[in-house]
């Protein structure tokens, strides 16, 4: 991810740049001091996010969508805030890439039994070659062990896949009749598979938790197509 920092002081800006590049994984921060030069030469897709390090951010950042403005050297709280911003941006852009093809299915079930619905969905995903039979079995076994994550009507069966991949994979099952889990209706089963080599296995769950916990319930209930599912999971 490419991050641009516009600063009005070279020394302070360079120190903050070093902190960002050392502590936020997957982010490369570039520093510029001349905001007028940036405005003339800035290309829309050159950077993913723009931050401002200035006493007058409303002037130096004029014309840009600013993700974070701060003064002085970036402190620990600001660093954590920026890390959250970059991760939200990453997952917001990753999820539409993952929810393609047979990774989103709608099933015409006639039961409210959660495990019956999960099994039906897994069978279809296996038949569609979206997951392997072994992966389906791992997901089912983990759920039966009681390792269930349920957030505001969205069930998130999840498992770490023992392979050499560091990828995230996401699949969505939207049932016609809503199953019940822990006395709560389930409107979406969101399956998350994390490659064993992924260093940061928890960030995607933090993203989903903070995204879904305060969601308008109606947006979760009314999932009619793939576009609705993607909007639910990316509309921060």
C-alpha positions in Angstrom: 0.0 0.0 0.0 1.3 3.4 -1.0 0.9 6.2 1.5 1.7 9.9 0.8 2.6 12.2 3.7 2.5 16.0 3.0 4.5 17.8 5.7 5.5 21.4 6.3 8.8 20.6 8.1 11.4 18.2 6.7 12.8 17.0 10.0 9.6 16.2 11.7 8.0 14.8 8.6 11.0 12.5 8.0 10.9 11.2 11.6 7.2 10.4 11.2 7.8 8.8 7.9 10.4 6.5 9.5 8.0 5.5 12.3 5.3 4.6 9.7 7.6 2.5 7.5 9.1 0.7 10.5 5.9 -0.1 12.3 3.0 -0.5 9.8 3.5 -3.7 7.8 2.7 -3.6 4.1 2.8 0.2 3.9 5.4 2.4 2.1 5.2 6.0 3.1 6.5 8.7 0.8 7.2 12.2 2.1 6.8 15.5 0.3 7.3 19.0 1.7 6.1 21.2 -1.2 2.3 20.8 -1.3 2.0 23.1 -4.4 4.3 20.7 -6.3 2.1 17.8 -5.2 -1.1 19.5 -6.4 0.5 20.1 -9.8 2.0 16.6 -10.2 -0.4 14.5 -8.2 -2.0 11.6 -10.1 -5.2 10.3 -8.7 -4.0 6.7 -8.6 -0.4 7.3 -7.5 -1.2 6.8 -3.8 -3.8 4.8 -1.8 -4.0 7.2 1.1 -2.9 10.8 1.9 -2.0 12.1 5.4 -0.9 15.6 6.5 1.7 16.5 9.1 1.2 20.2 9.6 0.1 23.0 11.9 -2.3 24.1 9.2 -3.7 20.9 7.6 -6.6 22.8 6.1 -4.2 24.7 3.9 -1.5 22.2 3.1 -4.0 19.4 2.4 -6.4 21.5 0.3 -7.6 19.6 -2.7 -6.8 16.1 -1.2 -8.9 13.6 0.6 -7.1 13.5 3.9 -7.2 10.2 5.9 -5.3 11.6 8.9 -4.0 15.0 9.9 -1.6 15.5 12.8 1.0 17.9 14.2 4.5 17.2 15.4 6.0 13.7 15.4 3.5 10.8 15.1 2.7 9.5 18.5 1.6 6.0 19.6 -2.2 6.8 19.5 -1.9 8.3 16.1 0.1 5.4 14.8 -2.6 3.0 16.0 -5.2 5.1 14.3 -3.3 5.1 11.1 -2.7 1.4 11.3 -6.5 0.9 11.6 -7.1 3.2 8.7 -4.7 1.4 6.5 -6.1 -2.0 7.4 -9.7 -0.9 6.8 -8.6 0.4 3.4 -6.9 -2.9 2.6 -9.8 -5.1 3.5 -12.4 -2.8 1.9 -10.5 -3.2 -1.4 -9.7 -6.9 -0.9 -13.2 -8.2 -0.2 -14.7 -7.4 -3.6 -11.8 -9.2 -5.2 -12.5 -12.3 -3.1 -16.3 -12.4 -3.4 -16.3 -13.4 -7.1 -17.7 -16.3 -9.1 -18.8 -19.2 -7.0 -17.6 -17.6 -3.8 -21.1 -16.1 -3.2 -24.0 -18.5 -3.2 -27.7 -18.3 -2.4 -29.3 -21.6 -1.1 -32.9 -22.5 -1.2 -33.1 -24.3 2.2 -36.2 -25.3 4.1 -34.9 -25.6 7.6 -33.8 -23.3 10.4 -31.3 -25.8 11.7 -27.9 -24.0 11.6 -25.8 -27.0 10.9 -28.1 -28.4 8.2 -27.9 -25.0 6.4 -24.1 -24.9 6.8 -23.7 -28.4 5.5 -25.9 -27.6 2.5 -23.9 -24.5 1.8 -20.5 -26.3 2.1 -21.7 -29.1 -0.2 -22.6 -26.5 -2.9 -19.3 -24.7 -2.5 -17.4 -28.0 -2.8 -19.5 -28.9 -5.9 -18.7 -25.5 -7.4 -15.0 -26.1 -6.6 -14.9 -22.9 -4.5 -13.4 -25.0 -1.6 -12.0 -28.5 -1.3 -13.8 -31.3 0.4 -11.1 -31.3 3.1 -11.6 -27.6 3.7 -15.3 -28.1 4.0 -14.8 -30.8 6.6 -12.4 -28.6 8.6 -14.9 -25.7 8.7 -17.7 -28.0 9.8 -15.6 -29.7 12.5 -14.5 -26.3 13.9 -18.0 -25.0 14.1 -19.2 -28.2 15.8 -16.5 -27.7 18.4 -18.3 -24.6 19.5 -15.8 -22.1 18.0 -18.6 -20.0 16.6 -18.4 -16.3 15.8 -21.7 -14.5 15.5 -21.9 -10.7 15.0 -25.3 -9.0 14.5 -26.9 -11.8 12.5 -23.8 -12.7 10.6 -22.2 -16.1 11.3 -18.5 -16.3 10.6 -17.2 -19.9 10.3 -13.5 -19.6 10.2 -10.4 -21.9 10.0 -6.7 -21.7 9.4 -5.7 -23.8 6.3 -2.5 -25.8 6.8 -0.7 -24.8 3.6 2.0 -22.5 2.4 -0.3 -19.7 1.5 -0.6 -16.4 3.3 -3.8 -15.5 1.6 -7.2 -14.7 3.0 -10.2 -16.3 1.3 -13.8 -15.3 1.9 -17.0 -17.1 0.8 -20.6 -16.1 1.5 -23.7 -18.3 1.9 -27.0 -16.5 1.9 -29.9 -18.8 3.1 -33.5 -18.4 2.0 -34.9 -19.5 5.4 -32.8 -18.0 8.2 -31.2 -20.6 10.5 -31.0 -20.0 14.2 -27.7 -20.0 16.2 -27.6 -19.3 19.9 -31.2 -18.1 19.7 -30.4 -15.5 17.1 -31.4 -15.4 13.4 -28.5 -15.8 10.9 -28.9 -13.9 7.7 -25.5 -14.5 6.3 -22.8 -17.2 6.7 -19.5 -15.6 6.0 -16.7 -18.2 5.7 -13.2 -17.0 6.3 -10.2 -19.2 5.5 -6.7 -17.9 6.5 -3.5 -19.4 5.0 -1.2 -20.8 7.7 1.6 -18.6 6.5 -0.4 -15.4 7.1 1.4 -13.5 9.9 -1.5 -11.3 10.8 -4.3 -13.8 11.2 -6.6 -11.6 13.4 -6.9 -8.3 11.6 -9.6 -9.5 9.2 -11.8 -10.5 12.2 -11.2 -7.1 13.9 -12.3 -5.4 10.7 -15.4 -7.5 10.4 -16.3 -7.1 14.1 -16.0 -3.3 14.0 -17.8 -3.2 10.7 -20.8 -5.4 11.6 -21.4 -4.7 15.2 -23.1 -1.3 14.6 -24.6 -2.1 11.2 -28.2 -1.2 10.4 -30.0 -4.5 10.8 -32.0 -3.9 7.7 -28.8 -3.9 5.5 -28.1 -7.4 6.9 -31.6 -8.7 6.4 -32.0 -7.5 2.8 -29.3 -9.4 1.0 -30.7 -10.1 -2.5 -27.5 -10.4 -4.6 -23.7 -10.4 -4.6 -23.7 -6.6 -4.8 -25.6 -6.4 -1.5 -23.2 -8.7 0.2 -20.2 -6.7 -1.0 -21.7 -3.5 0.1 -22.5 -4.9 3.5 -18.9 -5.9 4.0 -17.2 -2.8 2.6 -19.5 0.1 3.5 -17.5 1.4 6.5 
